Structures are given as structure tokens and as C-alpha cells.
Amino acid sequence: MSDQQTAEQLRTRIAAEQVKLMSQFTTSPLFGSIIVGAMLAWLCMADHGALAAFGWYALLMLVTLIRWRVACAYLAQPHPGAFSVRRWRMTMLSLAAIAGAVWSISGTLLLPTDPQREVIVAVFFIGATASGMGSQAPVPYAYACLLIPFMLPFAINQILMGSERVVLGLALLLYIPIMLVIARRQTASFERQIRLAFENESLIEALRHERDRTSQVNEELQAQIEEQRTATRHIRALNRKLQSQTVELRAANKDLEGFSYSVSHDLRGPLRAIDGFSSLLQGRGQLQGDAEARHYLTRIRENIARMAALIDDLLAFARCGRETLRREDLNMEALAQEALQQVRATYPGAEFEVAIKPLPEARGDAALIRQVWLNFLDNAVKYTTRVAQPRVVISGREEQDKVVFEISDNGVGFDSRNGDALFLVFHRLHGTEYPGAGVGLAIVQRIVSRHGGDVWARSEPGQGSTFGFSLPLHELTASDAQINAATGDGVE
């Protein structure tokens, strides 16, 4: 609603309240008119007869009854519309003018000739105007509609009668504007009181609305607090359950790693014994002429060596999960170069090209991250030995909150749909045609996971491979440390 509409609505409400007050104030003086009118009729009866006196009184009572009925009708039902209020106000003002004209008849046509009765009539006129001002004051111009028809004929009649009555007529003419000014001020005072009452009502309504809104907000806030308390209790219960599961998982992981380490370690003794006895049998002269027996012994010793390598890899896998992380700033180019030199020593006759692009620094355990580079480079060189011009490219970059490193080669490649299986223990995609036990990439995955990073692989058969890993730029958060603790990984 616009300000203009609000102001118009306020003016309509003020006008309606003024007419309502005028109607309320009018009902009481109307009954006084019955007594005062009867006295005036009796005073005029001696000079003008009973018919004229009671005829005037009957006309006065008729106007009085109409005004009373109109006032009661207005008070009986609300009239919110501006047009309705204006119509009722005009009706009340018209009736006030008619009532004033009827009253003036006694002061002009029916004026007593006896001086004493004439003084009494004048006193009644003054009293009637004073009482009428109170009943007409709420509505602007209402008192003028009553006073001018009421007093003006009487004042003019006094002037026309001459002699000393001229002074009385002039006094009455002066009395009219004085009373109008007083009535106007009284009307303005009524209007201010009504306006203040409505403004206070609006303020009270706004305060009540604000109180209701505040209560609603408080209820919503209480509901949110209760929901938060419920969520907090639920989170605490989940935390207790998670802590219990963490303890159980930590114990299970330690038991499993201990079991793996013990089994792998204990298998070394029987293998050494089998290898020793096989060597003794292979060196005996009785078997020199038995080619089949020597072949079987050679195969036995080859499988013993392979099993020993599997045990070593299994021990390395178990060890990388048991060791405590010692975090420090890492020069990744230096670690990659160290791992590359070790790989070249492993493949002394291999000819391959390696390009190392600038690598960003990272943070982690130097020994374990060196093992990551070693396993990735060994894997790249191993699967490029059968291509014409082997090439390995090492690159790195920063991405948001992590550093990413990738090792690309132009080797035999593999089907990317099986990429996730590469990081499982003892899982291989190329069988026994290439050396290895299938543990190296599993070790890489475990080391990188302990550092809070990820590993991945992309490739197509015959088009080379790209292996990558990422490390976080910042230290592990509290939740990461708890997860590492749950899996038995220490973080320094």
C-alpha cells in the first residue's frame, strides 16, 4: 500500500470517528431540547397563543426525533467507506442547520414582549449555543451549521427593533464569530486526539505484530536448538560407535599385519632348507647323467627363488604399513633421480630415454616416497623393454590443494577397464611374460594413501601407460590422522 493510500485511509477513519463522536454527543442534548423547548413554548404562549407556541414545539420535536434516529442509525453499524462517511456527515450537518433554523423561530417570530420573559429567552439562547457546541465540536463546520441559523435571525431581529436592542443585536453578531473560532479550535483538538489515538493504535498493532513475529522466531529458534541438540547427541553416538570400530579395526589390522609379517618371515627358513638340499642334490655326481632329474631340480630352485621374491615383496608390503611416517619437505626431482639411478642399475643392459620435467616440491616421508618413485619407474622401464625406442616422461604440477605427479611411457600398455585392479596385491595383467610378483603397485597405493593422496592409471593396449599419484599440499587434518590411526598408521 502506497503512502498516499495510507494517508487517505487514515483521513477516512478520522472522519468516521468524528461523525461517530458527533452522533454520541448529539443523543444527550436532544433530550434536553424537549425540556428547554417546552419552557420556551410556555414563555411565548402569552403573546402568540397556544397554537403558535405548540406548533413550533411540535416542529422542534420532529427535527429532534429525526436527528436522534439518524445518530442511532449511524452508531448501529460501521461505515468504513469514504463515500459512506461523507454522506452521513452531510446528513448530520443538514439536520444541524435545520435544527438551528427551527430554534431561531422562537427568537424572531415568537419573541415575548415582556422584558423578564425576553431575558429568560435570551439566556436560553446563550445556554443552548454553549451546549450545542459540545455536541457539534468533533466534526468541522458542524457548529457553524448549527450556530449561524440559530443566532443570526435573532441578532438581526434585535437590530431591526432599534433603540437599546441594537446593542444586543451587535453583541450577538460579535458573539457568533467568537464562538466559531472557539468551536474550530475545539474541533482541531478533537481531530488531533483522534489522529493520535489511531497512530497509537497503529503503533500498538505494529508492536503486537512484532511481538508475534518475535515469538514465532523464538519458537523456530528453539526448534532449531532442539534439532541441533538431537543432531549433536546423534553425532556423539556415531563418534562413540566410530571410536569403538576404530579400536577394533586397529587391533584387526595389527593382528593381520603381524600375522603376514610372521608368516612371511617364518617361510624363509623352510625355503632356505629346500634350496640348500636342492643345491646338494644338483651337485651330486650320480645325477650328472640324468638330464630329466637336473631339469626338475633347476625348476625347483627357480620356483624357490620366485617364492623368496614373493616373500620379500610381502614383507615389504607389510613393512610399509607398519612404519611411522616422518614428514618433511621433499625435493621430488632429487628423489626421482635417485630412484632412476637404482632402476638403471637393475636393468644394466636396457637402453631407454627418460625426460624429467620440473617437479613441484611436496611434503611426506622421504624413504617411502622414494619407494613410490622406484616402483613406478621400475614398472615403466619393465614394460618398455620390448619396444623399439623406450621413452619415459616424468611430470608434475599443482592443482588447488594438492600436487600431482605422473610417469608416462610408450610400453605395451593395458586395458584401462582393469586399471583399478593393478593396485591389488599379487594382481598382474601380463602373466609371467614380464618379471615381478604384482606387489609393487600395491605398495605404492598403500604409501600414497597413508600420505592422504590418490593413485591412478590410464592406458590403452599398445599405446603406452600413464601412472600418477597426488599428495596434499598441507598437513593431514585431524580426521585424516584418526583414519590413519584406525588403520594402524602412525603420523609424526
MOJO-V220375 format. One record per residue. N is the residue number from 1. RES is the residue in one letter. PHI is phi in whole degrees, -180 to 180 (* if undefined). Layout:
N;RES;PHI
N;RES;PHI
This chain:
1;M;*
2;S;-76
3;D;-64
4;Q;-66
5;Q;-66
6;T;-64
7;A;-65
8;E;-65
9;Q;-64
10;L;-65
11;R;-62
12;T;-64
13;R;-65
14;I;-65
15;A;-62
16;A;-63
17;E;-68
18;Q;-64
19;V;-65
20;K;-64
21;L;-64
22;M;-61
23;S;-67
24;Q;-67
25;F;-71
26;T;-76
27;T;-62
28;S;-72
29;P;-62
30;L;-62
31;F;-72
32;G;-67
33;S;-64
34;I;-63
35;I;-73
36;V;-64
37;G;-61
38;A;-64
39;M;-67
40;L;-65
41;A;-62
42;W;-67
43;L;-67
44;C;-87
45;M;-65
46;A;-65
47;D;-96
48;H;-120
49;G;90
50;A;-70
51;L;-65
52;A;-67
53;A;-65
54;F;-75
55;G;-64
56;W;-62
57;Y;-66
58;A;-65
59;L;-64
60;L;-62
61;M;-67
62;L;-66
63;V;-64
64;T;-62
65;L;-64
66;I;-63
67;R;-61
68;W;-65
69;R;-66
70;V;-64
71;A;-62
72;C;-65
73;A;-65
74;Y;-68
75;L;-72
76;A;-77
77;Q;-146
78;P;-75
79;H;-133
80;P;-75
81;G;-72
82;A;-65
83;F;-64
84;S;-63
85;V;-65
86;R;-63
87;R;-64
88;W;-66
89;R;-65
90;M;-63
91;T;-63
92;M;-66
93;L;-66
94;S;-63
95;L;-64
96;A;-65
97;A;-64
98;I;-65
99;A;-63
100;G;-64
101;A;-66
102;V;-64
103;W;-64
104;S;-69
105;I;-59
106;S;-67
107;G;-92
108;T;-116
109;L;-80
110;L;-110
111;L;-71
112;P;-66
113;T;-88
114;D;-71
115;P;-60
116;Q;-65
117;R;-68
118;E;-66
119;V;-64
120;I;-63
121;V;-63
122;A;-61
123;V;-63
124;F;-62
125;F;-63
126;I;-63
127;G;-64
128;A;-65
129;T;-66
130;A;-66
131;S;-69
132;G;-67
133;M;-62
134;G;-64
135;S;-79
136;Q;-100
137;A;-59
138;P;-60
139;V;-101
140;P;-59
141;Y;70
142;A;-68
143;Y;-67
144;A;-65
145;C;-63
146;L;-88
147;L;-74
148;I;-63
149;P;-65
150;F;-78
151;M;-102
152;L;-62
153;P;-59
154;F;-65
155;A;-67
156;I;-63
157;N;-63
158;Q;-65
159;I;-67
160;L;-68
161;M;-74
162;G;76
163;S;50
164;E;-72
165;R;-73
166;V;-61
167;V;-62
168;L;-64
169;G;-64
170;L;-65
171;A;-63
172;L;-68
173;L;-63
174;L;-70
175;Y;-66
176;I;-63
177;P;-65
178;I;-61
179;M;-67
180;L;-66
181;V;-64
182;I;-61
183;A;-64
184;R;-65
185;R;-64
186;Q;-65
187;T;-64
188;A;-62
189;S;-65
190;F;-58
191;E;-65
192;R;-63
193;Q;-62
194;I;-65
195;R;-61
196;L;-61
197;A;-63
198;F;-68
199;E;-64
200;N;-62
201;E;-63
202;S;-64
203;L;-65
204;I;-64
205;E;-64
206;A;-64
207;L;-64
208;R;-65
209;H;-64
210;E;-66
211;R;-65
212;D;-63
213;R;-65
214;T;-64
215;S;-63
216;Q;-64
217;V;-63
218;N;-63
219;E;-64
220;E;-63
221;L;-64
222;Q;-62
223;A;-64
224;Q;-65
225;I;-63
226;E;-65
227;E;-63
228;Q;-66
229;R;-63
230;T;-63
231;A;-64
232;T;-64
233;R;-62
234;H;-65
235;I;-64
236;R;-62
237;A;-64
238;L;-65
239;N;-64
240;R;-63
241;K;-65
242;L;-64
243;Q;-63
244;S;-63
245;Q;-66
246;T;-63
247;V;-62
248;E;-64
249;L;-66
250;R;-62
251;A;-64
252;A;-65
253;N;-65
254;K;-65
255;D;-64
256;L;-67
257;E;-67
258;G;-62
259;F;-64
260;S;-61
261;Y;-66
262;S;-65
263;V;-62
264;S;-62
265;H;-68
266;D;-71
267;L;-74
268;R;-63
269;G;-59
270;P;-59
271;L;-65
272;R;-62
273;A;-66
274;I;-63
275;D;-65
276;G;-66
277;F;-64
278;S;-64
279;S;-65
280;L;-64
281;L;-65
282;Q;-66
283;G;-88
284;R;-70
285;G;-70
286;Q;-63
287;L;-95
288;Q;-65
289;G;-91
290;D;-100
291;A;-66
292;E;-65
293;A;-65
294;R;-64
295;H;-62
296;Y;-64
297;L;-65
298;T;-63
299;R;-65
300;I;-63
301;R;-69
302;E;-64
303;N;-70
304;I;-63
305;A;-63
306;R;-65
307;M;-66
308;A;-63
309;A;-65
310;L;-61
311;I;-65
312;D;-62
313;D;-65
314;L;-64
315;L;-64
316;A;-64
317;F;-64
318;A;-67
319;R;-68
320;C;-69
321;G;-93
322;R;-97
323;E;-72
324;T;-81
325;L;-72
326;R;-117
327;R;-81
328;E;-158
329;D;-71
330;L;-117
331;N;-90
332;M;-67
333;E;-66
334;A;-66
335;L;-64
336;A;-65
337;Q;-66
338;E;-61
339;A;-64
340;L;-64
341;Q;-62
342;Q;-69
343;V;-68
344;R;-60
345;A;-68
346;T;-71
347;Y;-117
348;P;-67
349;G;-93
350;A;-80
351;E;-110
352;F;-149
353;E;-102
354;V;-126
355;A;-114
356;I;-109
357;K;-81
358;P;-55
359;L;-113
360;P;-71
361;E;-74
362;A;-140
363;R;-136
364;G;173
365;D;-84
366;A;-62
367;A;-65
368;L;-72
369;I;-67
370;R;-61
371;Q;-64
372;V;-62
373;W;-59
374;L;-62
375;N;-68
376;F;-65
377;L;-68
378;D;-61
379;N;-65
380;A;-66
381;V;-67
382;K;-58
383;Y;-93
384;T;-115
385;T;-69
386;R;-105
387;V;-99
388;A;-67
389;Q;-129
390;P;-62
391;R;-146
392;V;-127
393;V;-121
394;I;-112
395;S;-139
396;G;-156
397;R;-164
398;E;-102
399;E;-135
400;Q;54
401;D;-105
402;K;-150
403;V;-112
404;V;-120
405;F;-128
406;E;-136
407;I;-121
408;S;-111
409;D;-138
410;N;-112
411;G;-81
412;V;-71
413;G;73
414;F;-163
415;D;-80
416;S;-62
417;R;-64
418;N;-103
419;G;-62
420;D;-66
421;A;-71
422;L;-61
423;F;-94
424;L;-91
425;V;-67
426;F;62
427;H;-106
428;R;-132
429;L;-105
430;H;-119
431;G;63
432;T;-102
433;E;-70
434;Y;-120
435;P;-66
436;G;127
437;A;-107
438;G;83
439;V;-110
440;G;-57
441;L;-70
442;A;-66
443;I;-63
444;V;-57
445;Q;-60
446;R;-72
447;I;-64
448;V;-65
449;S;-62
450;R;-65
451;H;-84
452;G;87
453;G;-111
454;D;-132
455;V;-128
456;W;-158
457;A;-148
458;R;-132
459;S;-171
460;E;-137
461;P;-56
462;G;79
463;Q;-122
464;G;82
465;S;-139
466;T;-132
467;F;-109
468;G;-143
469;F;-149
470;S;-129
471;L;-131
472;P;-69
473;L;-72
474;H;-114
475;E;-65
476;L;-63
477;T;-76
478;A;-60
479;S;-66
480;D;-63
481;A;-62
482;Q;-65
483;I;-65
484;N;-62
485;A;-65
486;A;-66
487;T;-93
488;G;87
489;D;-93
490;G;-86
491;V;-127
492;E;-96
